[in-house]
Amino acid sequence: MFKQSIYLILLLNIFSSTMLVQADCTQQLASYFNFNSHLLQMTAVMRNGQVFYTRQTITPFNVGPNILMLTNGNSFDVLCSDNNKCVNGASQTFSTKINSFFDAKGINIYPNGQVNLYPLWRIPADPVYRFNLTCSPTSNVFYGFAQENYFAFSFVNGTTVGSSC
């Protein structure tokens, strides 16, 4: 039931924003390429039904003269819908964090909205996820599709997944 609710929310989000979408997110992304770190919230809905969620820090990285990308500097821990834990007698999904990457630069977001994503949790037949972000001028949600998998990103305030509380 929980997975179905997440799918419904994601589908409603997609359908409600299709009227105001833009293929080029350069203007909406520009403020994040300012040499400061940002907290990125990511949700991935994979074609096999798995859902991954995280909030992690990404940092601009210089890849050439006047060329920046936003990338991870750590393992970019995620929570997976398949990892359930019994908490106070009830099954709790998204209860165990797992690593997304062995090292830095596993997620690359470029100023034009191109994304390269190399997660350890990818579907085995998928070598890499490459897609262009779609955005709306009235929303802080960026999303894209690769190999029939859905990825949504937003820049948020708060704490990273797995941080002390």
C-alpha positions in Angstrom: 0.0 0.0 0.0 2.9 2.4 0.8 4.6 1.9 -2.5 1.2 2.4 -4.3 0.8 5.7 -2.5 4.3 6.9 -3.5 3.6 5.9 -7.1 0.3 7.8 -7.1 1.9 10.9 -5.6 4.7 10.8 -8.2 2.2 10.4 -11.1 0.1 13.3 -9.8 3.2 15.4 -9.7 4.1 14.5 -13.2 0.6 15.1 -14.7 0.1 18.4 -12.8 3.3 19.9 -14.1 3.2 18.7 -17.7 1.5 21.9 -18.8 4.3 24.2 -17.6 7.4 22.2 -18.3 10.6 23.3 -20.0 13.2 21.1 -21.6 16.0 23.6 -20.9 16.5 24.2 -17.1 19.6 26.4 -17.5 17.9 29.4 -15.9 16.4 27.5 -13.0 19.7 25.7 -12.2 21.9 28.8 -12.5 21.7 29.8 -8.9 23.1 26.5 -7.7 26.3 26.8 -9.6 27.7 29.5 -7.3 30.6 27.6 -5.6 28.5 26.8 -2.6 27.3 23.4 -1.4 23.6 22.6 -1.6 21.3 20.0 -0.1 19.8 17.9 -2.9 16.7 15.8 -2.3 16.4 12.9 -4.7 13.7 10.3 -5.3 14.2 7.5 -7.8 11.4 5.2 -8.8 12.9 2.2 -10.7 11.1 0.2 -13.3 11.4 -2.9 -11.0 9.3 -1.2 -8.3 12.2 -0.1 -6.0 12.1 3.4 -4.6 15.2 5.2 -3.4 15.2 8.4 -1.4 17.9 10.7 0.0 18.9 14.2 1.0 22.6 14.8 0.5 25.1 17.5 -0.1 26.3 18.3 -3.6 29.1 20.7 -4.5 30.1 22.6 -7.6 33.2 21.0 -9.1 35.3 22.6 -11.9 35.7 20.2 -14.8 37.3 22.7 -17.2 37.7 26.3 -18.0 34.4 28.0 -17.0 32.7 24.6 -16.8 31.2 23.4 -13.5 29.1 20.4 -12.5 27.3 19.7 -9.3 28.5 16.4 -7.8 28.7 14.3 -4.6 31.8 14.3 -2.4 30.8 11.3 -0.4 29.0 7.9 -0.7 25.6 9.7 -1.1 23.6 7.4 1.2 20.1 6.5 0.2 17.1 4.8 1.8 15.5 2.0 -0.1 11.8 0.9 0.0 13.0 -2.8 0.1 14.8 -2.3 3.4 12.2 -2.9 6.1 12.7 -2.9 9.9 10.3 -3.7 12.7 10.0 -0.5 14.8 7.7 -0.7 17.9 5.9 -3.7 16.4 5.3 -2.1 13.0 7.1 -2.7 9.7 9.0 0.5 8.8 10.1 0.9 5.2 13.1 3.0 4.2 14.8 2.0 7.5 18.3 1.2 6.3 20.7 3.5 4.5 22.9 2.1 1.7 25.7 3.7 -0.3 25.1 5.1 -3.8 28.7 5.5 -4.8 32.2 4.2 -3.9 33.7 7.7 -4.3 33.0 11.3 -5.4 31.5 12.2 -8.8 28.9 9.4 -8.9 26.2 12.0 -9.7 27.0 14.8 -12.1 24.5 17.6 -12.8 25.6 20.1 -15.5 24.4 23.7 -15.9 22.3 22.8 -19.0 20.4 20.1 -17.0 22.2 17.1 -18.2 22.6 14.4 -15.5 24.9 11.4 -15.3 24.2 9.0 -12.5 26.3 5.9 -11.6 24.7 4.4 -8.5 25.6 1.1 -6.9 21.9 0.4 -6.5 21.2 0.6 -10.3 19.4 -2.2 -12.0 22.1 -4.7 -13.1 21.3 -4.4 -16.8 21.7 -0.6 -16.7 25.3 0.7 -17.0 24.6 4.4 -16.3 21.6 6.7 -16.2 22.0 9.7 -18.5 19.1 12.1 -19.0 18.2 15.8 -19.3 16.2 17.4 -16.5 12.8 18.8 -17.1 11.6 21.7 -15.0 8.9 24.2 -14.5 9.3 28.0 -14.0 6.9 27.8 -11.0 8.5 24.8 -9.2 11.7 23.8 -7.5 11.3 20.2 -8.7 13.5 18.9 -11.6 12.9 15.5 -13.0 14.0 13.1 -15.8 13.7 9.6 -17.1 16.3 7.1 -18.1 15.8 3.4 -19.1 12.2 3.7 -17.9 13.3 4.8 -14.4 12.1 8.1 -12.9 14.4 10.5 -11.1 13.2 13.7 -9.2 15.4 16.3 -7.6 14.8 19.4 -5.5 17.1 21.7 -3.6 16.0 21.9 0.0 17.0 23.0 3.5 17.4 20.6 6.4 19.8 17.8 7.2 21.2 14.9 5.2 19.9 11.4 5.4 21.6 9.5 8.2 22.9 12.6 10.1 22.7 12.8 13.9 19.5 14.1 15.4 
